[in-house]
Amino acid sequence: RVVFSDSDRRILRDYYRVDYRALPPGLARQGKLPPGHAKRYRVNQPLPPEADWRYLPYNVERQLTRLPDGYVRVIVGADVAIMNVRTRIIVDLIEDIHD
């Protein structure tokens, strides 16, 4: 089974953590979608063709557990997912990583 390890989850949460108290007023909410407007992705479902995704930064990816061939970690909206490259099925998901 291909999943995020506890260590992977900790590394990703630490990397994407934002201290909103340190931001100037008004900036803390910038870029946040209102509840219900964000697209939700689900485990065991394919990533839609129109979904905008990107790879994790190299400096983060190299700290994480190695994935089996055919799987990649991707950022989709505010989530980080492990996706099967051939089928585009999401096999594990950390939601609202930018939260």
trRosetta pair geometry for C-beta under 8 A, 3 or more apart (Angstrom, degrees):
i j d omega theta_ij theta_ji phi_ij phi_ji
1 91 7.9 180 -171 171 69 118
2 67 6.5 54 -151 -149 120 93
2 68 6.2 -105 -91 23 120 109
2 71 5.4 -146 -170 -102 160 167
2 82 5.7 -149 136 139 107 145
2 91 5.0 41 78 117 103 149
2 92 6.6 -134 115 -8 71 116
3 82 7.1 -163 -123 26 25 150
3 91 7.2 -117 -80 131 57 96
3 92 4.4 132 -131 -82 61 149
4 8 4.4 -135 -165 91 82 128
4 9 5.1 100 139 -59 125 85
4 12 7.4 -51 -151 6 138 142
4 80 7.9 82 -82 106 141 111
4 82 6.7 -171 -51 -28 78 121
4 92 5.3 -171 -9 135 83 140
4 94 6.1 18 -9 -46 167 111
5 8 4.5 103 49 2 75 101
5 9 7.1 -137 93 -4 42 85
5 65 5.0 84 2 -15 129 145
6 9 5.7 -53 -151 35 33 113
6 10 6.5 34 152 -19 65 105
7 10 5.7 -54 -150 35 32 111
7 11 6.4 31 154 -18 66 106
7 64 7.9 156 111 -134 93 58
7 65 6.9 105 75 -39 114 105
8 11 5.8 -57 -148 37 30 110
8 12 6.2 25 157 -15 66 110
8 64 4.8 58 -120 -142 97 99
8 65 5.5 -73 -59 12 116 100
9 12 5.9 -59 -146 40 27 108
9 13 6.1 26 158 -17 65 109
9 94 6.3 164 -124 -98 86 136
10 13 5.9 -56 -143 39 28 109
10 14 6.2 26 158 -17 64 109
11 14 5.9 -59 -148 39 26 110
11 15 6.2 25 156 -20 64 110
11 60 7.0 145 145 -160 109 83
11 63 5.3 -175 -159 117 149 124
11 64 6.2 -160 76 -82 148 79
12 15 5.7 -55 -144 36 30 111
12 16 6.2 3 166 3 66 113
12 60 7.1 77 -102 -176 67 124
12 64 7.6 36 -52 -88 96 122
12 80 5.7 -114 -163 39 145 165
12 94 6.2 114 106 65 148 167
12 97 6.1 -62 152 -143 109 128
13 16 6.5 -71 -140 51 24 92
13 17 6.1 47 157 -54 63 98
13 94 7.8 -123 -63 -180 84 144
13 97 7.0 -127 -96 -148 55 80
14 17 5.8 -35 -146 -2 27 119
15 60 5.3 59 -135 -113 169 120
16 80 7.9 -155 -29 -36 153 126
16 97 4.7 41 85 150 165 96
16 98 5.6 -94 174 -90 119 53
18 23 7.6 19 164 -39 109 125
18 98 7.0 23 -4 -169 123 70
19 22 4.4 51 102 5 109 113
19 23 7.6 167 99 -20 63 82
20 23 5.5 -47 -156 21 48 117
20 28 4.1 75 -164 -138 104 114
23 27 4.4 -131 168 87 116 112
23 28 4.7 153 74 -69 133 76
24 27 4.9 70 63 4 79 125
25 28 7.5 -41 -141 4 31 103
26 29 6.8 -69 -165 38 37 97
26 30 6.9 52 144 -44 68 102
27 30 5.2 -38 -152 6 46 124
29 32 5.3 -82 -167 30 60 125
33 37 4.3 -135 169 84 114 112
33 38 4.6 145 72 -61 140 84
34 37 4.9 73 62 -2 77 126
35 38 7.9 -47 -138 10 31 99
38 77 6.1 119 -164 179 100 144
38 78 6.5 -33 -148 16 142 119
39 51 7.4 -160 117 -115 152 92
39 77 5.9 -168 56 -58 93 151
40 95 7.8 4 -139 -126 85 126
41 45 6.9 -161 -174 76 69 115
41 47 6.6 -1 -138 -109 132 76
41 51 7.3 58 -87 -123 125 146
41 76 5.8 31 -17 107 153 144
41 77 7.6 169 -12 26 112 122
41 79 6.1 -145 39 63 116 159
41 81 6.5 -53 107 -71 145 144
41 90 5.7 104 153 -28 116 164
41 93 6.3 -171 96 -121 102 146
42 45 4.3 55 75 13 96 130
42 90 6.8 150 93 64 35 130
42 93 7.5 -112 -153 -4 19 159
43 90 5.6 -108 -113 110 42 98
43 91 6.7 36 -153 -175 88 18
43 92 6.3 19 -115 -105 116 28
43 93 5.3 -134 -65 4 87 111
44 89 6.5 -3 -150 -176 30 113
44 90 7.2 -56 -2 75 22 73
44 91 7.4 64 -70 -113 53 46
45 89 6.8 173 96 -142 14 76
45 90 6.2 -2 62 35 65 102
46 87 6.4 -113 -102 150 104 79
46 88 4.6 57 -159 96 94 97
46 89 5.1 -55 -87 -84 63 61
46 90 7.5 147 -129 -5 17 75
47 51 4.8 -98 174 44 95 152
47 53 6.6 -7 -178 -33 150 145
47 74 7.9 -5 -85 75 163 147
47 76 6.7 -134 -132 -101 123 151
47 81 7.3 152 -77 92 121 159
47 83 6.0 -16 -19 -124 132 135
47 88 4.6 -109 41 171 89 100
47 89 7.6 -167 -8 -98 73 15
47 90 6.0 100 -55 -47 88 97
48 51 4.7 120 63 -30 79 99
51 76 5.8 -6 172 -145 122 117
52 76 7.4 139 81 -141 52 66
52 77 7.6 99 68 -58 90 65
53 74 4.5 25 175 165 123 130
53 75 6.4 158 -157 77 70 49
53 76 4.6 -27 -100 -88 98 82
53 81 7.9 -60 -131 44 132 116
53 83 7.8 33 176 -16 165 157
54 74 6.6 150 75 -159 26 85
54 75 5.3 -17 62 55 80 101
55 61 7.3 -12 165 -61 100 143
55 72 6.7 -68 -114 174 92 124
55 73 7.4 82 -155 84 65 68
55 74 6.1 -60 -98 -110 40 70
55 75 7.5 30 114 10 8 87
56 60 5.0 -103 163 83 114 118
56 61 4.6 141 88 -63 115 95
56 64 7.8 41 92 -1 163 143
56 73 5.0 0 -14 104 125 112
56 74 7.2 -135 -32 -108 75 22
56 75 6.3 121 -83 -35 61 97
56 80 7.0 43 -83 -139 111 116
57 60 4.8 82 67 10 87 104
57 61 6.8 -163 90 -9 40 91
58 61 5.5 -57 -138 40 33 112
58 62 6.1 33 165 -23 68 106
59 62 6.4 -46 -141 30 24 110
59 63 7.5 24 155 -18 52 106
60 63 6.1 -65 -165 30 36 110
60 64 7.0 31 148 -25 69 109
61 64 5.9 -62 -156 27 37 114
61 73 6.5 180 -113 54 94 124
64 73 6.9 18 89 -17 166 159
67 71 4.3 -120 164 88 129 110
67 72 6.9 176 72 -90 159 26
67 73 6.9 -180 -40 -32 143 88
67 82 6.7 176 -116 -144 135 116
68 71 5.6 63 64 15 74 119
70 84 6.2 -1 148 -153 94 75
70 85 5.4 -133 -165 29 51 105
70 86 6.2 -23 -156 -9 104 104
71 82 5.7 12 -180 179 116 98
71 83 6.9 158 -153 79 67 38
71 84 5.9 -40 -98 -100 75 49
71 85 6.7 -141 -86 -19 20 87
71 91 7.0 -51 -128 28 123 138
72 82 7.4 171 87 -151 30 57
72 83 5.7 -22 64 60 79 88
72 85 5.8 75 -4 -72 106 97
73 80 6.3 8 -177 178 101 100
73 81 7.1 167 -152 86 56 39
73 82 5.6 -34 -95 -96 68 66
73 83 7.7 136 -112 14 19 78
74 80 7.3 170 86 -154 36 58
74 81 5.5 -19 62 62 84 88
74 82 8.0 138 17 -106 74 20
74 83 5.4 -7 13 6 121 126
75 79 7.3 156 -157 85 53 47
75 80 5.7 -31 -100 -100 64 71
75 81 8.0 151 -101 19 17 75
75 97 7.8 -101 -128 52 92 141
76 79 5.2 -21 69 69 84 98
76 80 7.7 147 22 -103 72 21
76 81 5.6 4 10 4 120 121
78 95 7.4 44 102 -178 93 58
78 96 5.2 11 128 -117 122 45
78 97 6.2 -179 162 39 66 68
78 98 4.5 -102 -144 31 92 109
78 99 6.8 81 168 -45 130 77
79 93 5.8 -8 -179 -168 128 98
79 94 6.4 162 -160 82 73 53
79 95 5.1 -29 -107 -117 106 48
79 96 6.8 -4 -81 -27 71 32
79 97 6.2 116 -131 -4 27 99
80 93 7.4 155 84 -155 48 51
80 94 4.7 2 57 53 94 106
80 97 4.9 49 -10 -40 101 154
81 90 4.6 -59 -166 -135 132 109
81 92 6.9 160 -157 86 59 51
81 93 4.8 -12 -106 -104 85 77
81 94 7.6 -156 -73 25 43 63
82 90 7.1 110 70 -161 51 62
82 91 5.1 -56 96 62 101 94
82 92 4.5 28 30 47 114 93
82 93 7.7 -125 22 -62 68 46
83 88 6.1 -11 -176 -152 117 44
83 89 7.0 157 -153 78 68 33
83 90 5.5 -38 -97 -97 77 57
83 91 7.1 160 -107 7 23 83
84 87 4.5 14 97 45 126 96
84 88 6.7 -65 75 -9 76 11
84 89 4.8 12 31 51 117 84
84 91 6.1 88 -37 -34 91 115
85 88 7.6 9 -169 -71 19 52
90 93 5.6 32 164 -62 128 108
94 97 5.3 65 115 -73 109 104
96 99 3.8 33 157 -36 106 125
